[in-house]
Every structure is written in structure tokens, then in C-alpha cells.
Amino acid sequence: MLDFIHPDAIGGVAAVLTTIAFLPQVIKSWRSGSTRDVSLGMFLILNTGIVLWLIYGLALGSLPLILANAVTLFLTGTIMFLKIRGDRPR
């Protein structure tokens, strides 16, 4: 059906978009010093899934999966670290 679009191109764009989607939250949390509205449970589950995707990418030797999930894990891990560390007083 979508023969004119290469699957790797779609996967690449999807990987970039889903990875950078966390950047605004990282920046906001870092600048404000607050993660009050961020769910720790959601980020624990999400980071577990990302670690599994990263392991899967390593097992397949898939550089796009490895890179996308390593960067995503860094970004979501930063948010989770800030959440666990706790809100800074203003």
C-alpha cells in the first residue's frame, strides 16, 4: 500500500519523534526544579520498557533501535532522576 515509502524512513522518523518528545519535559523540569505533576510510576514502567527495547536492539544488532532507545532512556531517566531527587524549593 505504501510502496513508495521505505520502511526504514518511517521507522527513522518515528524514532526521532518519539525520542525528542521527552525533551520539552526534561527542559521544563530542569528549569523549574519541579516534577510535581510527573508520575513516578509511569516513568518507572516506561524506563523498564525502554531498557527492554534497548536490549532487543542490542540482540538484533539494530543501530537505529539502539541509538533511539539509548537517547530516549537518557531523557526519560533524567526526568525520573529529577522526580526521585524531589522538587527543589523555589
PDB file of N, CA, C and O in Angstrom:
ATOM      1  N   MET A   1       0.805  -1.187   0.000  1.00  0.00           N
ATOM      2  CA  MET A   1       0.000   0.000   0.000  1.00  0.00           C
ATOM      3  C   MET A   1       0.857   1.262   0.000  1.00  0.00           C
ATOM      4  O   MET A   1       0.595   2.190  -0.766  1.00  0.00           O
ATOM      5  N   LEU A   2       1.861   1.301   0.840  1.00  0.00           N
ATOM      6  CA  LEU A   2       2.755   2.456   0.891  1.00  0.00           C
ATOM      7  C   LEU A   2       4.115   2.094   0.291  1.00  0.00           C
ATOM      8  O   LEU A   2       5.158   2.347   0.895  1.00  0.00           O
ATOM      9  N   ASP A   3       4.092   1.512  -0.873  1.00  0.00           N
ATOM     10  CA  ASP A   3       5.317   1.039  -1.513  1.00  0.00           C
ATOM     11  C   ASP A   3       6.302   2.155  -1.830  1.00  0.00           C
ATOM     12  O   ASP A   3       7.495   1.897  -1.988  1.00  0.00           O
ATOM     13  N   PHE A   4       5.823   3.379  -1.925  1.00  0.00           N
ATOM     14  CA  PHE A   4       6.690   4.494  -2.286  1.00  0.00           C
ATOM     15  C   PHE A   4       7.475   5.022  -1.075  1.00  0.00           C
ATOM     16  O   PHE A   4       8.376   5.845  -1.239  1.00  0.00           O
ATOM     17  N   ILE A   5       7.143   4.557   0.136  1.00  0.00           N
ATOM     18  CA  ILE A   5       7.847   4.978   1.344  1.00  0.00           C
ATOM     19  C   ILE A   5       8.636   3.797   1.893  1.00  0.00           C
ATOM     20  O   ILE A   5       8.078   2.722   2.116  1.00  0.00           O
ATOM     21  N   HIS A   6       9.924   3.994   2.109  1.00  0.00           N
ATOM     22  CA  HIS A   6      10.771   2.923   2.640  1.00  0.00           C
ATOM     23  C   HIS A   6      10.480   2.747   4.130  1.00  0.00           C
ATOM     24  O   HIS A   6      10.419   3.731   4.867  1.00  0.00           O
ATOM     25  N   PRO A   7      10.303   1.508   4.579  1.00  0.00           N
ATOM     26  CA  PRO A   7      10.007   1.262   5.998  1.00  0.00           C
ATOM     27  C   PRO A   7      11.053   1.850   6.946  1.00  0.00           C
ATOM     28  O   PRO A   7      10.704   2.311   8.033  1.00  0.00           O
ATOM     29  N   ASP A   8      12.333   1.844   6.552  1.00  0.00           N
ATOM     30  CA  ASP A   8      13.367   2.409   7.410  1.00  0.00           C
ATOM     31  C   ASP A   8      13.204   3.915   7.574  1.00  0.00           C
ATOM     32  O   ASP A   8      13.551   4.474   8.615  1.00  0.00           O
ATOM     33  N   ALA A   9      12.672   4.573   6.538  1.00  0.00           N
ATOM     34  CA  ALA A   9      12.429   6.016   6.635  1.00  0.00           C
ATOM     35  C   ALA A   9      11.322   6.288   7.649  1.00  0.00           C
ATOM     36  O   ALA A   9      11.430   7.207   8.461  1.00  0.00           O
ATOM     37  N   ILE A  10      10.278   5.502   7.600  1.00  0.00           N
ATOM     38  CA  ILE A  10       9.179   5.653   8.553  1.00  0.00           C
ATOM     39  C   ILE A  10       9.681   5.359   9.970  1.00  0.00           C
ATOM     40  O   ILE A  10       9.391   6.103  10.907  1.00  0.00           O
ATOM     41  N   GLY A  11      10.426   4.283  10.111  1.00  0.00           N
ATOM     42  CA  GLY A  11      10.981   3.923  11.419  1.00  0.00           C
ATOM     43  C   GLY A  11      11.928   4.986  11.946  1.00  0.00           C
ATOM     44  O   GLY A  11      11.938   5.279  13.142  1.00  0.00           O
ATOM     45  N   GLY A  12      12.719   5.561  11.062  1.00  0.00           N
ATOM     46  CA  GLY A  12      13.656   6.609  11.475  1.00  0.00           C
ATOM     47  C   GLY A  12      12.944   7.852  11.969  1.00  0.00           C
ATOM     48  O   GLY A  12      13.309   8.417  13.000  1.00  0.00           O
ATOM     49  N   VAL A  13      11.932   8.275  11.236  1.00  0.00           N
ATOM     50  CA  VAL A  13      11.162   9.454  11.645  1.00  0.00           C
ATOM     51  C   VAL A  13      10.433   9.161  12.957  1.00  0.00           C
ATOM     52  O   VAL A  13      10.406  10.007  13.850  1.00  0.00           O
ATOM     53  N   ALA A  14       9.848   7.985  13.078  1.00  0.00           N
ATOM     54  CA  ALA A  14       9.160   7.604  14.314  1.00  0.00           C
ATOM     55  C   ALA A  14      10.126   7.600  15.492  1.00  0.00           C
ATOM     56  O   ALA A  14       9.786   8.084  16.572  1.00  0.00           O
ATOM     57  N   ALA A  15      11.314   7.065  15.297  1.00  0.00           N
ATOM     58  CA  ALA A  15      12.310   7.018  16.371  1.00  0.00           C
ATOM     59  C   ALA A  15      12.714   8.418  16.816  1.00  0.00           C
ATOM     60  O   ALA A  15      12.822   8.687  18.012  1.00  0.00           O
ATOM     61  N   VAL A  16      12.936   9.304  15.855  1.00  0.00           N
ATOM     62  CA  VAL A  16      13.320  10.681  16.188  1.00  0.00           C
ATOM     63  C   VAL A  16      12.200  11.379  16.951  1.00  0.00           C
ATOM     64  O   VAL A  16      12.447  12.014  17.976  1.00  0.00           O
ATOM     65  N   LEU A  17      10.976  11.262  16.457  1.00  0.00           N
ATOM     66  CA  LEU A  17       9.849  11.946  17.088  1.00  0.00           C
ATOM     67  C   LEU A  17       9.561  11.429  18.499  1.00  0.00           C
ATOM     68  O   LEU A  17       9.354  12.221  19.419  1.00  0.00           O
ATOM     69  N   THR A  18       9.547  10.112  18.672  1.00  0.00           N
ATOM     70  CA  THR A  18       9.253   9.570  19.994  1.00  0.00           C
ATOM     71  C   THR A  18      10.393   9.828  20.973  1.00  0.00           C
ATOM     72  O   THR A  18      10.168   9.890  22.182  1.00  0.00           O
ATOM     73  N   THR A  19      11.602   9.978  20.468  1.00  0.00           N
ATOM     74  CA  THR A  19      12.740  10.280  21.329  1.00  0.00           C
ATOM     75  C   THR A  19      12.718  11.737  21.771  1.00  0.00           C
ATOM     76  O   THR A  19      12.836  12.024  22.962  1.00  0.00           O
ATOM     77  N   ILE A  20      12.569  12.657  20.825  1.00  0.00           N
ATOM     78  CA  ILE A  20      12.615  14.078  21.187  1.00  0.00           C
ATOM     79  C   ILE A  20      11.336  14.541  21.880  1.00  0.00           C
ATOM     80  O   ILE A  20      11.292  15.654  22.404  1.00  0.00           O
ATOM     81  N   ALA A  21      10.306  13.717  21.891  1.00  0.00           N
ATOM     82  CA  ALA A  21       9.066  14.085  22.573  1.00  0.00           C
ATOM     83  C   ALA A  21       9.302  14.347  24.056  1.00  0.00           C
ATOM     84  O   ALA A  21       8.549  15.102  24.672  1.00  0.00           O
ATOM     85  N   PHE A  22      10.317  13.747  24.633  1.00  0.00           N
ATOM     86  CA  PHE A  22      10.598  13.919  26.054  1.00  0.00           C
ATOM     87  C   PHE A  22      11.459  15.142  26.344  1.00  0.00           C
ATOM     88  O   PHE A  22      11.574  15.550  27.499  1.00  0.00           O
ATOM     89  N   LEU A  23      12.056  15.723  25.339  1.00  0.00           N
ATOM     90  CA  LEU A  23      12.938  16.870  25.536  1.00  0.00           C
ATOM     91  C   LEU A  23      12.234  18.058  26.191  1.00  0.00           C
ATOM     92  O   LEU A  23      12.797  18.634  27.122  1.00  0.00           O
ATOM     93  N   PRO A  24      11.040  18.456  25.759  1.00  0.00           N
ATOM     94  CA  PRO A  24      10.376  19.578  26.431  1.00  0.00           C
ATOM     95  C   PRO A  24      10.143  19.333  27.924  1.00  0.00           C
ATOM     96  O   PRO A  24      10.270  20.257  28.728  1.00  0.00           O
ATOM     97  N   GLN A  25       9.805  18.099  28.299  1.00  0.00           N
ATOM     98  CA  GLN A  25       9.584  17.796  29.717  1.00  0.00           C
ATOM     99  C   GLN A  25      10.885  17.865  30.504  1.00  0.00           C
ATOM    100  O   GLN A  25      10.906  18.354  31.634  1.00  0.00           O
ATOM    101  N   VAL A  26      11.971  17.375  29.909  1.00  0.00           N
ATOM    102  CA  VAL A  26      13.274  17.459  30.570  1.00  0.00           C
ATOM    103  C   VAL A  26      13.641  18.923  30.805  1.00  0.00           C
ATOM    104  O   VAL A  26      14.045  19.298  31.906  1.00  0.00           O
ATOM    105  N   ILE A  27      13.500  19.742  29.772  1.00  0.00           N
ATOM    106  CA  ILE A  27      13.852  21.161  29.878  1.00  0.00           C
ATOM    107  C   ILE A  27      12.970  21.857  30.921  1.00  0.00           C
ATOM    108  O   ILE A  27      13.470  22.614  31.753  1.00  0.00           O
ATOM    109  N   LYS A  28      11.672  21.601  30.874  1.00  0.00           N
ATOM    110  CA  LYS A  28      10.753  22.235  31.825  1.00  0.00           C
ATOM    111  C   LYS A  28      11.067  21.819  33.256  1.00  0.00           C
ATOM    112  O   LYS A  28      11.117  22.661  34.153  1.00  0.00           O
ATOM    113  N   SER A  29      11.277  20.527  33.472  1.00  0.00           N
ATOM    114  CA  SER A  29      11.567  20.032  34.814  1.00  0.00           C
ATOM    115  C   SER A  29      12.894  20.568  35.335  1.00  0.00           C
ATOM    116  O   SER A  29      13.015  20.928  36.506  1.00  0.00           O
ATOM    117  N   TRP A  30      13.877  20.617  34.461  1.00  0.00           N
ATOM    118  CA  TRP A  30      15.205  21.109  34.849  1.00  0.00           C
ATOM    119  C   TRP A  30      15.149  22.589  35.227  1.00  0.00           C
ATOM    120  O   TRP A  30      15.685  22.999  36.257  1.00  0.00           O
ATOM    121  N   ARG A  31      14.495  23.380  34.385  1.00  0.00           N
ATOM    122  CA  ARG A  31      14.418  24.830  34.631  1.00  0.00           C
ATOM    123  C   ARG A  31      13.583  25.174  35.855  1.00  0.00           C
ATOM    124  O   ARG A  31      13.970  26.028  36.653  1.00  0.00           O
ATOM    125  N   SER A  32      12.452  24.522  36.006  1.00  0.00           N
ATOM    126  CA  SER A  32      11.537  24.862  37.098  1.00  0.00           C
ATOM    127  C   SER A  32      11.950  24.217  38.415  1.00  0.00           C
ATOM    128  O   SER A  32      11.588  24.693  39.491  1.00  0.00           O
ATOM    129  N   GLY A  33      12.717  23.124  38.318  1.00  0.00           N
ATOM    130  CA  GLY A  33      13.081  22.394  39.527  1.00  0.00           C
ATOM    131  C   GLY A  33      11.914  21.614  40.098  1.00  0.00           C
ATOM    132  O   GLY A  33      11.976  21.145  41.234  1.00  0.00           O
ATOM    133  N   SER A  34      10.845  21.471  39.315  1.00  0.00           N
ATOM    134  CA  SER A  34       9.654  20.798  39.805  1.00  0.00           C
ATOM    135  C   SER A  34       9.238  19.656  38.883  1.00  0.00           C
ATOM    136  O   SER A  34       9.182  19.797  37.662  1.00  0.00           O
ATOM    137  N   THR A  35       8.953  18.531  39.509  1.00  0.00           N
ATOM    138  CA  THR A  35       8.397  17.382  38.783  1.00  0.00           C
ATOM    139  C   THR A  35       7.105  16.944  39.473  1.00  0.00           C
ATOM    140  O   THR A  35       6.694  15.788  39.374  1.00  0.00           O
ATOM    141  N   ARG A  36       6.484  17.873  40.163  1.00  0.00           N
ATOM    142  CA  ARG A  36       5.290  17.586  40.967  1.00  0.00           C
ATOM    143  C   ARG A  36       4.214  16.874  40.150  1.00  0.00           C
ATOM    144  O   ARG A  36       3.565  15.959  40.657  1.00  0.00           O
ATOM    145  N   ASP A  37       4.018  17.271  38.916  1.00  0.00           N
ATOM    146  CA  ASP A  37       2.940  16.705  38.098  1.00  0.00           C
ATOM    147  C   ASP A  37       3.380  15.505  37.256  1.00  0.00           C
ATOM    148  O   ASP A  37       2.619  15.024  36.416  1.00  0.00           O
ATOM    149  N   VAL A  38       4.591  15.026  37.475  1.00  0.00           N
ATOM    150  CA  VAL A  38       5.111  13.889  36.725  1.00  0.00           C
ATOM    151  C   VAL A  38       4.872  12.623  37.548  1.00  0.00           C
ATOM    152  O   VAL A  38       5.163  12.587  38.744  1.00  0.00           O
ATOM    153  N   SER A  39       4.344  11.601  36.906  1.00  0.00           N
ATOM    154  CA  SER A  39       4.058  10.339  37.588  1.00  0.00           C
ATOM    155  C   SER A  39       5.302   9.458  37.635  1.00  0.00           C
ATOM    156  O   SER A  39       5.812   9.034  36.598  1.00  0.00           O
ATOM    157  N   LEU A  40       5.785   9.187  38.847  1.00  0.00           N
ATOM    158  CA  LEU A  40       6.944   8.312  39.003  1.00  0.00           C
ATOM    159  C   LEU A  40       6.625   6.903  38.508  1.00  0.00           C
ATOM    160  O   LEU A  40       7.453   6.272  37.851  1.00  0.00           O
ATOM    161  N   GLY A  41       5.429   6.412  38.822  1.00  0.00           N
ATOM    162  CA  GLY A  41       5.043   5.068  38.380  1.00  0.00           C
ATOM    163  C   GLY A  41       5.085   4.921  36.870  1.00  0.00           C
ATOM    164  O   GLY A  41       5.567   3.917  36.345  1.00  0.00           O
ATOM    165  N   MET A  42       4.579   5.925  36.181  1.00  0.00           N
ATOM    166  CA  MET A  42       4.596   5.880  34.715  1.00  0.00           C
ATOM    167  C   MET A  42       6.023   5.848  34.198  1.00  0.00           C
ATOM    168  O   MET A  42       6.328   5.091  33.276  1.00  0.00           O
ATOM    169  N   PHE A  43       6.903   6.656  34.774  1.00  0.00           N
ATOM    170  CA  PHE A  43       8.285   6.688  34.293  1.00  0.00           C
ATOM    171  C   PHE A  43       9.056   5.426  34.661  1.00  0.00           C
ATOM    172  O   PHE A  43       9.958   5.028  33.924  1.00  0.00           O
ATOM    173  N   LEU A  44       8.726   4.788  35.779  1.00  0.00           N
ATOM    174  CA  LEU A  44       9.344   3.507  36.117  1.00  0.00           C
ATOM    175  C   LEU A  44       8.970   2.446  35.084  1.00  0.00           C
ATOM    176  O   LEU A  44       9.824   1.698  34.607  1.00  0.00           O
ATOM    177  N   ILE A  45       7.687   2.393  34.748  1.00  0.00           N
ATOM    178  CA  ILE A  45       7.224   1.431  33.744  1.00  0.00           C
ATOM    179  C   ILE A  45       7.823   1.765  32.375  1.00  0.00           C
ATOM    180  O   ILE A  45       8.310   0.879  31.674  1.00  0.00           O
ATOM    181  N   LEU A  46       7.785   3.034  32.004  1.00  0.00           N
ATOM    182  CA  LEU A  46       8.320   3.462  30.710  1.00  0.00           C
ATOM    183  C   LEU A  46       9.806   3.136  30.592  1.00  0.00           C
ATOM    184  O   LEU A  46      10.240   2.590  29.578  1.00  0.00           O
ATOM    185  N   ASN A  47      10.587   3.466  31.618  1.00  0.00           N
ATOM    186  CA  ASN A  47      12.026   3.196  31.555  1.00  0.00           C
ATOM    187  C   ASN A  47      12.325   1.707  31.497  1.00  0.00           C
ATOM    188  O   ASN A  47      13.280   1.293  30.840  1.00  0.00           O
ATOM    189  N   THR A  48      11.526   0.902  32.172  1.00  0.00           N
ATOM    190  CA  THR A  48      11.697  -0.549  32.084  1.00  0.00           C
ATOM    191  C   THR A  48      11.469  -1.009  30.639  1.00  0.00           C
ATOM    192  O   THR A  48      12.239  -1.810  30.107  1.00  0.00           O
ATOM    193  N   GLY A  49      10.417  -0.502  30.017  1.00  0.00           N
ATOM    194  CA  GLY A  49      10.150  -0.837  28.617  1.00  0.00           C
ATOM    195  C   GLY A  49      11.266  -0.380  27.691  1.00  0.00           C
ATOM    196  O   GLY A  49      11.644  -1.102  26.769  1.00  0.00           O
ATOM    197  N   ILE A  50      11.795   0.815  27.932  1.00  0.00           N
ATOM    198  CA  ILE A  50      12.875   1.332  27.083  1.00  0.00           C
ATOM    199  C   ILE A  50      14.135   0.481  27.241  1.00  0.00           C
ATOM    200  O   ILE A  50      14.824   0.200  26.261  1.00  0.00           O
ATOM    201  N   VAL A  51      14.434   0.074  28.474  1.00  0.00           N
ATOM    202  CA  VAL A  51      15.586  -0.809  28.689  1.00  0.00           C
ATOM    203  C   VAL A  51      15.402  -2.111  27.912  1.00  0.00           C
ATOM    204  O   VAL A  51      16.346  -2.609  27.298  1.00  0.00           O
ATOM    205  N   LEU A  52      14.189  -2.662  27.939  1.00  0.00           N
ATOM    206  CA  LEU A  52      13.928  -3.894  27.198  1.00  0.00           C
ATOM    207  C   LEU A  52      14.060  -3.674  25.687  1.00  0.00           C
ATOM    208  O   LEU A  52      14.605  -4.529  24.988  1.00  0.00           O
ATOM    209  N   TRP A  53      13.568  -2.537  25.176  1.00  0.00           N
ATOM    210  CA  TRP A  53      13.744  -2.219  23.756  1.00  0.00           C
ATOM    211  C   TRP A  53      15.232  -2.092  23.410  1.00  0.00           C
ATOM    212  O   TRP A  53      15.673  -2.534  22.349  1.00  0.00           O
ATOM    213  N   LEU A  54      15.992  -1.485  24.317  1.00  0.00           N
ATOM    214  CA  LEU A  54      17.430  -1.340  24.091  1.00  0.00           C
ATOM    215  C   LEU A  54      18.109  -2.706  24.044  1.00  0.00           C
ATOM    216  O   LEU A  54      18.948  -2.953  23.178  1.00  0.00           O
ATOM    217  N   ILE A  55      17.754  -3.583  24.963  1.00  0.00           N
ATOM    218  CA  ILE A  55      18.295  -4.949  24.955  1.00  0.00           C
ATOM    219  C   ILE A  55      17.913  -5.665  23.664  1.00  0.00           C
ATOM    220  O   ILE A  55      18.735  -6.360  23.067  1.00  0.00           O
ATOM    221  N   TYR A  56      16.674  -5.495  23.240  1.00  0.00           N
ATOM    222  CA  TYR A  56      16.200  -6.090  21.995  1.00  0.00           C
ATOM    223  C   TYR A  56      17.017  -5.567  20.805  1.00  0.00           C
ATOM    224  O   TYR A  56      17.436  -6.339  19.943  1.00  0.00           O
ATOM    225  N   GLY A  57      17.235  -4.260  20.770  1.00  0.00           N
ATOM    226  CA  GLY A  57      18.043  -3.671  19.701  1.00  0.00           C
ATOM    227  C   GLY A  57      19.467  -4.204  19.709  1.00  0.00           C
ATOM    228  O   GLY A  57      20.042  -4.472  18.654  1.00  0.00           O
ATOM    229  N   LEU A  58      20.035  -4.358  20.901  1.00  0.00           N
ATOM    230  CA  LEU A  58      21.389  -4.920  21.011  1.00  0.00           C
ATOM    231  C   LEU A  58      21.417  -6.368  20.520  1.00  0.00           C
ATOM    232  O   LEU A  58      22.348  -6.776  19.825  1.00  0.00           O
ATOM    233  N   ALA A  59      20.387  -7.145  20.886  1.00  0.00           N
ATOM    234  CA  ALA A  59      20.311  -8.548  20.464  1.00  0.00           C
ATOM    235  C   ALA A  59      20.208  -8.661  18.945  1.00  0.00           C
ATOM    236  O   ALA A  59      20.772  -9.576  18.345  1.00  0.00           O
ATOM    237  N   LEU A  60      19.482  -7.725  18.326  1.00  0.00           N
ATOM    238  CA  LEU A  60      19.333  -7.734  16.870  1.00  0.00           C
ATOM    239  C   LEU A  60      20.514  -7.082  16.162  1.00  0.00           C
ATOM    240  O   LEU A  60      20.719  -7.278  14.964  1.00  0.00           O
ATOM    241  N   GLY A  61      21.284  -6.307  16.913  1.00  0.00           N
ATOM    242  CA  GLY A  61      22.356  -5.537  16.295  1.00  0.00           C
ATOM    243  C   GLY A  61      21.807  -4.398  15.444  1.00  0.00           C
ATOM    244  O   GLY A  61      22.411  -4.017  14.441  1.00  0.00           O
ATOM    245  N   SER A  62      20.660  -3.857  15.848  1.00  0.00           N
ATOM    246  CA  SER A  62      19.987  -2.803  15.091  1.00  0.00           C
ATOM    247  C   SER A  62      20.402  -1.436  15.622  1.00  0.00           C
ATOM    248  O   SER A  62      19.943  -1.008  16.680  1.00  0.00           O
ATOM    249  N   LEU A  63      21.267  -0.760  14.886  1.00  0.00           N
ATOM    250  CA  LEU A  63      21.765   0.543  15.318  1.00  0.00           C
ATOM    251  C   LEU A  63      20.639   1.560  15.531  1.00  0.00           C
ATOM    252  O   LEU A  63      20.680   2.290  16.521  1.00  0.00           O
ATOM    253  N   PRO A  64      19.634   1.641  14.645  1.00  0.00           N
ATOM    254  CA  PRO A  64      18.544   2.595  14.906  1.00  0.00           C
ATOM    255  C   PRO A  64      17.811   2.323  16.225  1.00  0.00           C
ATOM    256  O   PRO A  64      17.503   3.255  16.967  1.00  0.00           O
ATOM    257  N   LEU A  65      17.536   1.061  16.512  1.00  0.00           N
ATOM    258  CA  LEU A  65      16.872   0.722  17.775  1.00  0.00           C
ATOM    259  C   LEU A  65      17.769   1.049  18.964  1.00  0.00           C
ATOM    260  O   LEU A  65      17.300   1.562  19.980  1.00  0.00           O
ATOM    261  N   ILE A  66      19.035   0.755  18.837  1.00  0.00           N
ATOM    262  CA  ILE A  66      19.977   1.007  19.920  1.00  0.00           C
ATOM    263  C   ILE A  66      20.089   2.507  20.195  1.00  0.00           C
ATOM    264  O   ILE A  66      19.967   2.947  21.338  1.00  0.00           O
ATOM    265  N   LEU A  67      20.322   3.287  19.138  1.00  0.00           N
ATOM    266  CA  LEU A  67      20.505   4.732  19.319  1.00  0.00           C
ATOM    267  C   LEU A  67      19.246   5.412  19.836  1.00  0.00           C
ATOM    268  O   LEU A  67      19.303   6.205  20.777  1.00  0.00           O
ATOM    269  N   ALA A  68      18.121   5.106  19.228  1.00  0.00           N
ATOM    270  CA  ALA A  68      16.863   5.747  19.636  1.00  0.00           C
ATOM    271  C   ALA A  68      16.543   5.437  21.092  1.00  0.00           C
ATOM    272  O   ALA A  68      16.148   6.328  21.844  1.00  0.00           O
ATOM    273  N   ASN A  69      16.707   4.199  21.489  1.00  0.00           N
ATOM    274  CA  ASN A  69      16.358   3.828  22.847  1.00  0.00           C
ATOM    275  C   ASN A  69      17.394   4.283  23.862  1.00  0.00           C
ATOM    276  O   ASN A  69      17.042   4.564  25.008  1.00  0.00           O
ATOM    277  N   ALA A  70      18.650   4.363  23.477  1.00  0.00           N
ATOM    278  CA  ALA A  70      19.674   4.888  24.386  1.00  0.00           C
ATOM    279  C   ALA A  70      19.418   6.368  24.676  1.00  0.00           C
ATOM    280  O   ALA A  70      19.501   6.798  25.826  1.00  0.00           O
ATOM    281  N   VAL A  71      19.110   7.140  23.644  1.00  0.00           N
ATOM    282  CA  VAL A  71      18.830   8.569  23.837  1.00  0.00           C
ATOM    283  C   VAL A  71      17.533   8.750  24.623  1.00  0.00           C
ATOM    284  O   VAL A  71      17.467   9.576  25.533  1.00  0.00           O
ATOM    285  N   THR A  72      16.510   7.986  24.274  1.00  0.00           N
ATOM    286  CA  THR A  72      15.240   8.079  24.994  1.00  0.00           C
ATOM    287  C   THR A  72      15.428   7.717  26.463  1.00  0.00           C
ATOM    288  O   THR A  72      14.873   8.381  27.339  1.00  0.00           O
ATOM    289  N   LEU A  73      16.198   6.677  26.740  1.00  0.00           N
ATOM    290  CA  LEU A  73      16.451   6.272  28.124  1.00  0.00           C
ATOM    291  C   LEU A  73      17.184   7.378  28.885  1.00  0.00           C
ATOM    292  O   LEU A  73      16.904   7.609  30.061  1.00  0.00           O
ATOM    293  N   PHE A  74      18.110   8.056  28.228  1.00  0.00           N
ATOM    294  CA  PHE A  74      18.803   9.171  28.863  1.00  0.00           C
ATOM    295  C   PHE A  74      17.811  10.277  29.230  1.00  0.00           C
ATOM    296  O   PHE A  74      17.840  10.797  30.345  1.00  0.00           O
ATOM    297  N   LEU A  75      16.936  10.633  28.288  1.00  0.00           N
ATOM    298  CA  LEU A  75      15.974  11.715  28.534  1.00  0.00           C
ATOM    299  C   LEU A  75      14.956  11.332  29.607  1.00  0.00           C
ATOM    300  O   LEU A  75      14.712  12.102  30.537  1.00  0.00           O
ATOM    301  N   THR A  76      14.366  10.153  29.483  1.00  0.00           N
ATOM    302  CA  THR A  76      13.366   9.737  30.470  1.00  0.00           C
ATOM    303  C   THR A  76      14.025   9.430  31.812  1.00  0.00           C
ATOM    304  O   THR A  76      13.424   9.633  32.867  1.00  0.00           O
ATOM    305  N   GLY A  77      15.253   8.944  31.766  1.00  0.00           N
ATOM    306  CA  GLY A  77      15.997   8.710  33.003  1.00  0.00           C
ATOM    307  C   GLY A  77      16.299  10.004  33.731  1.00  0.00           C
ATOM    308  O   GLY A  77      16.304  10.046  34.961  1.00  0.00           O
ATOM    309  N   THR A  78      16.554  11.067  32.969  1.00  0.00           N
ATOM    310  CA  THR A  78      16.782  12.385  33.571  1.00  0.00           C
ATOM    311  C   THR A  78      15.530  12.858  34.293  1.00  0.00           C
ATOM    312  O   THR A  78      15.605  13.350  35.419  1.00  0.00           O
ATOM    313  N   ILE A  79      14.386  12.710  33.649  1.00  0.00           N
ATOM    314  CA  ILE A  79      13.127  13.112  34.280  1.00  0.00           C
ATOM    315  C   ILE A  79      12.897  12.284  35.548  1.00  0.00           C
ATOM    316  O   ILE A  79      12.518  12.824  36.587  1.00  0.00           O
ATOM    317  N   MET A  80      13.126  10.985  35.457  1.00  0.00           N
ATOM    318  CA  MET A  80      12.911  10.118  36.614  1.00  0.00           C
ATOM    319  C   MET A  80      13.885  10.468  37.746  1.00  0.00           C
ATOM    320  O   MET A  80      13.499  10.469  38.915  1.00  0.00           O
ATOM    321  N   PHE A  81      15.133  10.763  37.407  1.00  0.00           N
ATOM    322  CA  PHE A  81      16.111  11.180  38.411  1.00  0.00           C
ATOM    323  C   PHE A  81      15.646  12.448  39.117  1.00  0.00           C
ATOM    324  O   PHE A  81      15.701  12.542  40.343  1.00  0.00           O
ATOM    325  N   LEU A  82      15.187  13.422  38.333  1.00  0.00           N
ATOM    326  CA  LEU A  82      14.706  14.671  38.923  1.00  0.00           C
ATOM    327  C   LEU A  82      13.498  14.422  39.824  1.00  0.00           C
ATOM    328  O   LEU A  82      13.356  15.052  40.872  1.00  0.00           O
ATOM    329  N   LYS A  83      12.636  13.507  39.413  1.00  0.00           N
ATOM    330  CA  LYS A  83      11.451  13.165  40.210  1.00  0.00           C
ATOM    331  C   LYS A  83      11.858  12.506  41.523  1.00  0.00           C
ATOM    332  O   LYS A  83      11.347  12.865  42.584  1.00  0.00           O
ATOM    333  N   ILE A  84      12.770  11.550  41.456  1.00  0.00           N
ATOM    334  CA  ILE A  84      13.207  10.841  42.655  1.00  0.00           C
ATOM    335  C   ILE A  84      13.972  11.779  43.588  1.00  0.00           C
ATOM    336  O   ILE A  84      13.810  11.718  44.807  1.00  0.00           O
ATOM    337  N   ARG A  85      14.789  12.629  43.022  1.00  0.00           N
ATOM    338  CA  ARG A  85      15.546  13.607  43.804  1.00  0.00           C
ATOM    339  C   ARG A  85      14.616  14.541  44.563  1.00  0.00           C
ATOM    340  O   ARG A  85      14.953  15.016  45.648  1.00  0.00           O
ATOM    341  N   GLY A  86      13.466  14.798  44.003  1.00  0.00           N
ATOM    342  CA  GLY A  86      12.467  15.639  44.658  1.00  0.00           C
ATOM    343  C   GLY A  86      12.517  17.061  44.169  1.00  0.00           C
ATOM    344  O   GLY A  86      13.515  17.522  43.614  1.00  0.00           O
ATOM    345  N   ASP A  87      11.443  17.727  44.385  1.00  0.00           N
ATOM    346  CA  ASP A  87      11.339  19.127  43.976  1.00  0.00           C
ATOM    347  C   ASP A  87      12.272  20.001  44.792  1.00  0.00           C
ATOM    348  O   ASP A  87      12.411  19.831  46.003  1.00  0.00           O
ATOM    349  N   ARG A  88      12.896  20.922  44.119  1.00  0.00           N
ATOM    350  CA  ARG A  88      13.758  21.893  44.789  1.00  0.00           C
ATOM    351  C   ARG A  88      12.898  23.047  45.281  1.00  0.00           C
ATOM    352  O   ARG A  88      11.948  23.448  44.609  1.00  0.00           O
ATOM    353  N   PRO A  89      13.226  23.576  46.442  1.00  0.00           N
ATOM    354  CA  PRO A  89      12.469  24.759  46.889  1.00  0.00           C
ATOM    355  C   PRO A  89      12.733  25.943  45.965  1.00  0.00           C
ATOM    356  O   PRO A  89      13.835  26.105  45.440  1.00  0.00           O
ATOM    357  N   ARG A  90      11.723  26.750  45.778  1.00  0.00           N
ATOM    358  CA  ARG A  90      11.866  27.897  44.881  1.00  0.00           C
ATOM    359  C   ARG A  90      12.450  29.077  45.606  1.00  0.00           C
ATOM    360  O   ARG A  90      12.643  30.136  45.008  1.00  0.00           O
TER     361      ARG A  90
END
